[in-house]
Amino acid sequence: MKRVVNNVKTFHGIDMEKQPILVYRSIQSEREKQK
């Protein structure tokens, strides 16, 4: 269980820290689709 949690944390950490623009764009695109 601990390994899974650690992997998830590092995965999200890489996305949010190294690719904030891509994450932001993906969120914006999802919001546009919902409108």
C-alpha positions as CSV (number, residue, x, y, z in Angstrom):
1,M,0.0,0.0,0.0
2,K,2.8,2.4,0.9
3,R,4.5,1.9,-2.5
4,V,1.3,2.8,-4.3
5,V,0.7,6.0,-2.3
6,N,4.3,7.0,-2.9
7,N,4.1,6.4,-6.6
8,V,0.9,8.5,-6.8
9,K,2.5,11.4,-4.9
10,T,5.6,11.5,-7.0
11,F,3.5,11.2,-10.2
12,H,1.3,14.2,-9.2
13,G,4.4,16.1,-8.0
14,I,6.1,15.7,-11.4
15,D,2.9,16.8,-13.2
16,M,2.2,19.9,-11.0
17,E,5.9,21.0,-10.7
18,K,7.4,20.3,-14.1
19,Q,4.3,20.7,-16.3
20,P,2.0,23.3,-14.6
21,I,1.1,24.8,-17.9
22,L,0.0,21.5,-19.4
23,V,-2.1,20.8,-16.3
24,Y,-3.6,24.2,-16.4
25,R,-4.5,23.9,-20.1
26,S,-6.1,20.5,-19.6
27,I,-8.2,21.8,-16.8
28,Q,-9.3,24.8,-18.9
29,S,-10.2,22.5,-21.8
30,E,-12.3,20.3,-19.6
31,R,-14.2,23.3,-18.3
32,E,-14.9,24.5,-21.8
33,K,-16.3,21.1,-22.7
34,Q,-18.7,21.2,-19.7
35,K,-20.2,24.6,-20.8
